[in-house]
């Protein structure tokens, strides 16, 4: 009986360390992608900070660097993540999935309207990291059980981003994505429809993510 308990503990520790290594590597990859994009645009003399850092993808990618980095440290130091970290991680999971889905359904294949730089960071931020973050949520060990109130918390940042983007766009005439540009063919009705649709998608994803954390926590406790 003692041998079985020790083996189980060692297996959990080994799994957590593996999670830590993968999260750390993913954080470094996202950071490298961001640095590459900025360096590339600086070299071409087209880097505009107020525009680059206005993209949802860039902002959520910076969040991913922090969340994955903190998650890597936690995975090496404790057997179970805190509720706060798990809640923040859940929110970034929804943002990553939305980033991947919106880019690949609405933006991929559109003709470029400006400088076309090095492309691998784009694939990392819109495809590979969102996919990894989803897999990490589903299979990584140490996830805490979340309360349902975290569903509402997940939508706070996207709504703030939309408000900032519309105000910034009205002042500058520049919008990061065509579907949030009210001067486009669809006007405000189209923008409102996209915002409502994406917000509903995020809430739905957050609901599923919180449900999964509660279900997996219940399975663990039984």
Phi and psi restraints in degrees (value plus and minus 20) as a CYANA .aco file:
   2 UNK   PHI     -83.6   -43.6
   2 UNK   PSI     -60.6   -20.6
   3 UNK   PHI     -82.1   -42.1
   3 UNK   PSI     -61.1   -21.1
   4 UNK   PHI     -84.9   -44.9
   4 UNK   PSI     -59.1   -19.1
   5 UNK   PHI     -85.9   -45.9
   5 UNK   PSI     -63.9   -23.9
   6 UNK   PHI     -83.7   -43.7
   6 UNK   PSI     -63.4   -23.4
   7 UNK   PHI     -82.2   -42.2
   7 UNK   PSI     -61.1   -21.1
   8 UNK   PHI     -82.9   -42.9
   8 UNK   PSI     -61.3   -21.3
   9 UNK   PHI     -85.1   -45.1
   9 UNK   PSI     -62.9   -22.9
  10 UNK   PHI     -84.8   -44.8
  10 UNK   PSI     -58.0   -18.0
  11 UNK   PHI     -84.0   -44.0
  11 UNK   PSI     -61.5   -21.5
  12 UNK   PHI     -84.4   -44.4
  12 UNK   PSI     -61.9   -21.9
  13 UNK   PHI     -83.9   -43.9
  13 UNK   PSI     -62.7   -22.7
  14 UNK   PHI     -83.7   -43.7
  14 UNK   PSI     -60.9   -20.9
  15 UNK   PHI     -84.9   -44.9
  15 UNK   PSI     -61.4   -21.4
  16 UNK   PHI     -84.1   -44.1
  16 UNK   PSI     -59.3   -19.3
  17 UNK   PHI     -85.3   -45.3
  17 UNK   PSI     -57.3   -17.3
  18 UNK   PHI     -83.6   -43.6
  18 UNK   PSI     -62.9   -22.9
  19 UNK   PHI     -78.9   -38.9
  19 UNK   PSI     -62.5   -22.5
  20 UNK   PHI     -82.2   -42.2
  20 UNK   PSI     -63.2   -23.2
  21 UNK   PHI     -83.0   -43.0
  21 UNK   PSI     -65.2   -25.2
  22 UNK   PHI     -85.6   -45.6
  22 UNK   PSI     -62.0   -22.0
  23 UNK   PHI     -85.0   -45.0
  23 UNK   PSI     -62.1   -22.1
  24 UNK   PHI     -81.9   -41.9
  24 UNK   PSI     -62.8   -22.8
  25 UNK   PHI     -84.5   -44.5
  25 UNK   PSI     -60.9   -20.9
  26 UNK   PHI     -84.9   -44.9
  26 UNK   PSI     -61.1   -21.1
  27 UNK   PHI     -81.1   -41.1
  27 UNK   PSI     -63.4   -23.4
  28 UNK   PHI     -85.6   -45.6
  28 UNK   PSI     -56.1   -16.1
  29 UNK   PHI     -85.8   -45.8
  29 UNK   PSI     -63.6   -23.6
  30 UNK   PHI     -84.9   -44.9
  30 UNK   PSI     -62.1   -22.1
  31 UNK   PHI     -81.2   -41.2
  31 UNK   PSI     -62.2   -22.2
  32 UNK   PHI     -83.0   -43.0
  32 UNK   PSI     -57.9   -17.9
  33 UNK   PHI     -84.2   -44.2
  33 UNK   PSI     -64.4   -24.4
  34 UNK   PHI     -84.4   -44.4
  34 UNK   PSI     -66.2   -26.2
  35 UNK   PHI     -82.1   -42.1
  35 UNK   PSI     -60.4   -20.4
  36 UNK   PHI     -82.5   -42.5
  36 UNK   PSI     -64.2   -24.2
  37 UNK   PHI     -82.1   -42.1
  37 UNK   PSI     -66.2   -26.2
  38 UNK   PHI     -84.9   -44.9
  38 UNK   PSI     -64.9   -24.9
  39 UNK   PHI     -82.3   -42.3
  39 UNK   PSI     -62.2   -22.2
  40 UNK   PHI     -82.5   -42.5
  40 UNK   PSI     -64.9   -24.9
  41 UNK   PHI     -90.5   -50.5
  41 UNK   PSI     -54.8   -14.8
  42 UNK   PHI     -83.3   -43.3
  42 UNK   PSI     -61.6   -21.6
  43 UNK   PHI     -83.2   -43.2
  43 UNK   PSI     -54.0   -14.0
  44 UNK   PHI    -108.9   -68.9
  44 UNK   PSI     -19.3    20.7
  45 UNK   PHI      38.7    78.7
  45 UNK   PSI      19.6    59.6
  46 UNK   PHI    -144.1  -104.1
  46 UNK   PSI      -9.6    30.4
  47 UNK   PHI     -97.6   -57.6
  47 UNK   PSI     100.9   140.9
  48 UNK   PHI    -141.9  -101.9
  48 UNK   PSI      81.4   121.4
  49 UNK   PHI     -73.5   -33.5
  49 UNK   PSI     -61.3   -21.3
  50 UNK   PHI     -85.0   -45.0
  50 UNK   PSI     -43.6    -3.6
  51 UNK   PHI    -111.6   -71.6
  51 UNK   PSI     -67.4   -27.4
  52 UNK   PHI     -77.7   -37.7
  52 UNK   PSI     -67.2   -27.2
  53 UNK   PHI    -101.1   -61.1
  53 UNK   PSI     -16.6    23.4
  54 UNK   PHI    -109.6   -69.6
  54 UNK   PSI     -34.2     5.8
  55 UNK   PHI     -89.1   -49.1
  55 UNK   PSI     114.9   154.9
  56 UNK   PHI     -77.2   -37.2
  56 UNK   PSI     -60.4   -20.4
  57 UNK   PHI     -81.6   -41.6
  57 UNK   PSI     -63.4   -23.4
  58 UNK   PHI     -87.7   -47.7
  58 UNK   PSI     -65.4   -25.4
  59 UNK   PHI     -83.0   -43.0
  59 UNK   PSI     -65.5   -25.5
  60 UNK   PHI     -88.9   -48.9
  60 UNK   PSI     -49.9    -9.9
  61 UNK   PHI     -87.0   -47.0
  61 UNK   PSI     -58.6   -18.6
  62 UNK   PHI     -85.3   -45.3
  62 UNK   PSI     -57.5   -17.5
  63 UNK   PHI     -80.3   -40.3
  63 UNK   PSI     -62.1   -22.1
  64 UNK   PHI     -81.8   -41.8
  64 UNK   PSI     -58.3   -18.3
  65 UNK   PHI     -78.6   -38.6
  65 UNK   PSI     -67.0   -27.0
  66 UNK   PHI     -88.1   -48.1
  66 UNK   PSI     -69.0   -29.0
  67 UNK   PHI     -85.0   -45.0
  67 UNK   PSI     -62.7   -22.7
  68 UNK   PHI     -87.6   -47.6
  68 UNK   PSI     -59.3   -19.3
  69 UNK   PHI     -84.5   -44.5
  69 UNK   PSI     -66.2   -26.2
  70 UNK   PHI     -83.1   -43.1
  70 UNK   PSI     -61.0   -21.0
  71 UNK   PHI     -82.3   -42.3
  71 UNK   PSI     -55.5   -15.5
  72 UNK   PHI     -84.2   -44.2
  72 UNK   PSI     -64.8   -24.8
  73 UNK   PHI     -82.9   -42.9
  73 UNK   PSI     -65.9   -25.9
  74 UNK   PHI     -80.9   -40.9
  74 UNK   PSI     -59.1   -19.1
  75 UNK   PHI     -83.9   -43.9
  75 UNK   PSI     -49.9    -9.9
  76 UNK   PHI    -104.1   -64.1
  76 UNK   PSI     -42.2    -2.2
  77 UNK   PHI    -124.6   -84.6
  77 UNK   PSI     -51.4   -11.4
  78 UNK   PHI    -152.6  -112.6
  78 UNK   PSI     136.4   176.4
  79 UNK   PHI     -99.1   -59.1
  79 UNK   PSI     -44.0    -4.0
  80 UNK   PHI    -156.4  -116.4
  80 UNK   PSI     116.8   156.8
  81 UNK   PHI     -89.9   -49.9
  81 UNK   PSI     133.6   173.6
  82 UNK   PHI     -91.9   -51.9
  82 UNK   PSI     141.3   181.3
  83 UNK   PHI     -83.5   -43.5
  83 UNK   PSI     -61.4   -21.4
  84 UNK   PHI     -80.5   -40.5
  84 UNK   PSI     -67.6   -27.6
  85 UNK   PHI     -83.3   -43.3
  85 UNK   PSI     -62.7   -22.7
  86 UNK   PHI     -83.1   -43.1
  86 UNK   PSI     -58.0   -18.0
  87 UNK   PHI     -85.5   -45.5
  87 UNK   PSI     -65.1   -25.1
  88 UNK   PHI     -84.0   -44.0
  88 UNK   PSI     -61.7   -21.7
  89 UNK   PHI     -81.4   -41.4
  89 UNK   PSI     -60.7   -20.7
  90 UNK   PHI     -79.4   -39.4
  90 UNK   PSI     -62.7   -22.7
  91 UNK   PHI     -82.7   -42.7
  91 UNK   PSI     -63.5   -23.5
  92 UNK   PHI     -88.7   -48.7
  92 UNK   PSI     -46.0    -6.0
  93 UNK   PHI     -83.0   -43.0
  93 UNK   PSI     -65.1   -25.1
  94 UNK   PHI     -84.3   -44.3
  94 UNK   PSI     -59.2   -19.2
  95 UNK   PHI     -85.9   -45.9
  95 UNK   PSI     -58.8   -18.8
  96 UNK   PHI     -85.5   -45.5
  96 UNK   PSI     -63.2   -23.2
  97 UNK   PHI     -84.9   -44.9
  97 UNK   PSI     -63.8   -23.8
  98 UNK   PHI     -81.7   -41.7
  98 UNK   PSI     -63.3   -23.3
  99 UNK   PHI     -76.4   -36.4
  99 UNK   PSI     -68.1   -28.1
 100 UNK   PHI     -84.9   -44.9
 100 UNK   PSI     -64.1   -24.1
 101 UNK   PHI     -88.9   -48.9
 101 UNK   PSI     -67.9   -27.9
 102 UNK   PHI     -82.9   -42.9
 102 UNK   PSI     -64.0   -24.0
 103 UNK   PHI     -82.7   -42.7
 103 UNK   PSI     -67.9   -27.9
 104 UNK   PHI     -96.7   -56.7
 104 UNK   PSI     -41.5    -1.5
 105 UNK   PHI    -115.2   -75.2
 105 UNK   PSI     -56.5   -16.5
 106 UNK   PHI    -128.6   -88.6
 106 UNK   PSI     -48.0    -8.0
 107 UNK   PHI    -132.7   -92.7
 107 UNK   PSI     -49.8    -9.8
 108 UNK   PHI     -83.5   -43.5
 108 UNK   PSI     111.6   151.6
 109 UNK   PHI      73.3   113.3
 109 UNK   PSI     -29.8    10.2
 110 UNK   PHI     -88.3   -48.3
 110 UNK   PSI     122.9   162.9
 111 UNK   PHI     -83.7   -43.7
 111 UNK   PSI     116.5   156.5
 112 UNK   PHI     -84.3   -44.3
 112 UNK   PSI     123.7   163.7
 113 UNK   PHI    -128.4   -88.4
 113 UNK   PSI     -20.7    19.3
 114 UNK   PHI    -174.6  -134.6
 114 UNK   PSI    -168.6  -128.6
 115 UNK   PHI     -84.6   -44.6
 115 UNK   PSI     113.3   153.3
 116 UNK   PHI    -127.9   -87.9
 116 UNK   PSI      88.8   128.8
 117 UNK   PHI    -118.6   -78.6
 117 UNK   PSI    -177.1  -137.1
 118 UNK   PHI     -81.5   -41.5
 118 UNK   PSI     113.5   153.5
 119 UNK   PHI    -113.9   -73.9
 119 UNK   PSI     -42.6    -2.6
 120 UNK   PHI     -81.7   -41.7
 120 UNK   PSI     -55.1   -15.1
 121 UNK   PHI     -81.0   -41.0
 121 UNK   PSI     -54.1   -14.1
 122 UNK   PHI     -82.0   -42.0
 122 UNK   PSI     -63.4   -23.4
 123 UNK   PHI     -88.0   -48.0
 123 UNK   PSI     -58.0   -18.0
 124 UNK   PHI     -81.3   -41.3
 124 UNK   PSI     -68.1   -28.1
 125 UNK   PHI     -93.0   -53.0
 125 UNK   PSI     -50.7   -10.7
 126 UNK   PHI    -122.7   -82.7
 126 UNK   PSI     -35.4     4.6
 127 UNK   PHI    -146.3  -106.3
 127 UNK   PSI     -83.4   -43.4
 128 UNK   PHI     -92.0   -52.0
 128 UNK   PSI     -63.9   -23.9
 129 UNK   PHI     -89.8   -49.8
 129 UNK   PSI     -64.0   -24.0
 130 UNK   PHI     -75.7   -35.7
 130 UNK   PSI     -60.5   -20.5
 131 UNK   PHI     -85.4   -45.4
 131 UNK   PSI     -63.3   -23.3
 132 UNK   PHI     -83.4   -43.4
 132 UNK   PSI     -63.6   -23.6
 133 UNK   PHI     -81.9   -41.9
 133 UNK   PSI     -58.7   -18.7
 134 UNK   PHI     -84.7   -44.7
 134 UNK   PSI     -64.8   -24.8
 135 UNK   PHI     -83.0   -43.0
 135 UNK   PSI     -61.0   -21.0
 136 UNK   PHI     -80.1   -40.1
 136 UNK   PSI     -61.6   -21.6
 137 UNK   PHI     -83.9   -43.9
 137 UNK   PSI     -60.6   -20.6
 138 UNK   PHI     -94.3   -54.3
 138 UNK   PSI     -54.5   -14.5
 139 UNK   PHI    -141.5  -101.5
 139 UNK   PSI     -35.9     4.1
 140 UNK   PHI     -88.0   -48.0
 140 UNK   PSI     124.5   164.5
 141 UNK   PHI     -99.9   -59.9
 141 UNK   PSI     140.2   180.2
 142 UNK   PHI      70.3   110.3
 142 UNK   PSI      -8.7    31.3
 143 UNK   PHI     -93.6   -53.6
 143 UNK   PSI     113.3   153.3
 144 UNK   PHI    -100.8   -60.8
 144 UNK   PSI     140.5   180.5
 145 UNK   PHI    -105.4   -65.4
 145 UNK   PSI     108.6   148.6
 146 UNK   PHI    -121.3   -81.3
 146 UNK   PSI     127.5   167.5
 147 UNK   PHI     -98.6   -58.6
 147 UNK   PSI     138.1   178.1
 148 UNK   PHI     -85.4   -45.4
 148 UNK   PSI     -42.0    -2.0
 149 UNK   PHI     -82.8   -42.8
 149 UNK   PSI     -39.0     1.0
 150 UNK   PHI     -87.0   -47.0
 150 UNK   PSI     -40.0     0.0
 151 UNK   PHI     -81.2   -41.2
 151 UNK   PSI     -64.9   -24.9
 152 UNK   PHI     -87.8   -47.8
 152 UNK   PSI     -54.7   -14.7
 153 UNK   PHI     -83.5   -43.5
 153 UNK   PSI     -51.3   -11.3
 154 UNK   PHI     -86.3   -46.3
 154 UNK   PSI     -46.1    -6.1
 155 UNK   PHI    -108.1   -68.1
 155 UNK   PSI     -30.5     9.5
 156 UNK   PHI     -81.1   -41.1
 156 UNK   PSI     -70.2   -30.2
 157 UNK   PHI     -84.0   -44.0
 157 UNK   PSI     -67.9   -27.9
 158 UNK   PHI     -77.6   -37.6
 158 UNK   PSI     -58.9   -18.9
 159 UNK   PHI     -87.0   -47.0
 159 UNK   PSI     -60.5   -20.5
 160 UNK   PHI     -83.8   -43.8
 160 UNK   PSI     -59.3   -19.3
 161 UNK   PHI     -83.0   -43.0
 161 UNK   PSI     -63.3   -23.3
 162 UNK   PHI     -81.1   -41.1
 162 UNK   PSI     -65.2   -25.2
 163 UNK   PHI     -81.7   -41.7
 163 UNK   PSI     -66.2   -26.2
 164 UNK   PHI     -81.6   -41.6
 164 UNK   PSI     -63.8   -23.8
 165 UNK   PHI     -83.4   -43.4
 165 UNK   PSI     -62.4   -22.4
 166 UNK   PHI     -88.6   -48.6
 166 UNK   PSI     -59.2   -19.2
 167 UNK   PHI     -88.1   -48.1
 167 UNK   PSI     -65.1   -25.1
 168 UNK   PHI     -83.5   -43.5
 168 UNK   PSI     -60.0   -20.0
 169 UNK   PHI     -86.1   -46.1
 169 UNK   PSI     -59.7   -19.7
 170 UNK   PHI     -84.7   -44.7
 170 UNK   PSI     -52.8   -12.8
 171 UNK   PHI    -101.5   -61.5
 171 UNK   PSI     -54.4   -14.4
 172 UNK   PHI    -124.8   -84.8
 172 UNK   PSI     -40.4    -0.4
 173 UNK   PHI      61.1   101.1
 173 UNK   PSI     -12.4    27.6
 174 UNK   PHI    -138.8   -98.8
 174 UNK   PSI     113.5   153.5
 175 UNK   PHI    -146.3  -106.3
 175 UNK   PSI     117.4   157.4
 176 UNK   PHI     -89.1   -49.1
 176 UNK   PSI     -47.1    -7.1
 177 UNK   PHI    -154.3  -114.3
 177 UNK   PSI     122.5   162.5
 178 UNK   PHI     -83.6   -43.6
 178 UNK   PSI     -50.2   -10.2
 179 UNK   PHI     -95.6   -55.6
 179 UNK   PSI     -29.1    10.9
 180 UNK   PHI    -132.2   -92.2
 180 UNK   PSI      -3.7    36.3
 181 UNK   PHI    -118.2   -78.2
 181 UNK   PSI      87.4   127.4
 182 UNK   PHI     -91.0   -51.0
 182 UNK   PSI     -30.0    10.0
 183 UNK   PHI    -106.9   -66.9
 183 UNK   PSI     -20.9    19.1
 184 UNK   PHI     -96.3   -56.3
 184 UNK   PSI    -199.1  -159.1
 185 UNK   PHI     -76.9   -36.9
 185 UNK   PSI     -57.5   -17.5
 186 UNK   PHI    -100.9   -60.9
 186 UNK   PSI     -35.8     4.2
 187 UNK   PHI      44.3    84.3
 187 UNK   PSI    -179.0  -139.0
 188 UNK   PHI     -83.4   -43.4
 188 UNK   PSI     -57.3   -17.3
 189 UNK   PHI     -77.7   -37.7
 189 UNK   PSI     -60.5   -20.5
 190 UNK   PHI     -86.4   -46.4
 190 UNK   PSI     -63.7   -23.7
 191 UNK   PHI     -80.6   -40.6
 191 UNK   PSI     -66.2   -26.2
 192 UNK   PHI     -81.4   -41.4
 192 UNK   PSI     -60.1   -20.1
 193 UNK   PHI     -84.6   -44.6
 193 UNK   PSI     -62.8   -22.8
 194 UNK   PHI     -84.7   -44.7
 194 UNK   PSI     -62.9   -22.9
 195 UNK   PHI     -82.8   -42.8
 195 UNK   PSI     -66.0   -26.0
 196 UNK   PHI     -83.4   -43.4
 196 UNK   PSI     -63.6   -23.6
 197 UNK   PHI     -83.6   -43.6
 197 UNK   PSI     -65.8   -25.8
 198 UNK   PHI     -89.2   -49.2
 198 UNK   PSI     -58.2   -18.2
 199 UNK   PHI     -81.6   -41.6
 199 UNK   PSI     -63.6   -23.6
 200 UNK   PHI     -83.8   -43.8
 200 UNK   PSI     -57.7   -17.7
 201 UNK   PHI     -83.6   -43.6
 201 UNK   PSI     -62.9   -22.9
 202 UNK   PHI     -84.3   -44.3
 202 UNK   PSI     -64.8   -24.8
 203 UNK   PHI     -80.7   -40.7
 203 UNK   PSI     -62.3   -22.3
 204 UNK   PHI     -82.5   -42.5
 204 UNK   PSI     -63.6   -23.6
 205 UNK   PHI     -83.1   -43.1
 205 UNK   PSI     -62.7   -22.7
 206 UNK   PHI     -82.6   -42.6
 206 UNK   PSI     -60.9   -20.9
 207 UNK   PHI     -79.5   -39.5
 207 UNK   PSI     -66.7   -26.7
 208 UNK   PHI     -84.5   -44.5
 208 UNK   PSI     -59.1   -19.1
 209 UNK   PHI     -86.9   -46.9
 209 UNK   PSI     -62.6   -22.6
 210 UNK   PHI     -86.6   -46.6
 210 UNK   PSI     -62.9   -22.9
 211 UNK   PHI     -76.6   -36.6
 211 UNK   PSI     -62.7   -22.7
 212 UNK   PHI     -84.9   -44.9
 212 UNK   PSI     -59.9   -19.9
 213 UNK   PHI     -84.7   -44.7
 213 UNK   PSI     -57.3   -17.3
 214 UNK   PHI     -93.0   -53.0
 214 UNK   PSI     -60.9   -20.9
 215 UNK   PHI     -85.4   -45.4
 215 UNK   PSI     -66.6   -26.6
 216 UNK   PHI     -87.6   -47.6
 216 UNK   PSI     -53.0   -13.0
 217 UNK   PHI     -86.6   -46.6
 217 UNK   PSI     -58.8   -18.8
 218 UNK   PHI     -85.4   -45.4
 218 UNK   PSI     -61.5   -21.5
 219 UNK   PHI     -82.3   -42.3
 219 UNK   PSI     -58.2   -18.2
 220 UNK   PHI     -88.7   -48.7
 220 UNK   PSI     -55.8   -15.8
 221 UNK   PHI     -96.9   -56.9
 221 UNK   PSI     -42.6    -2.6
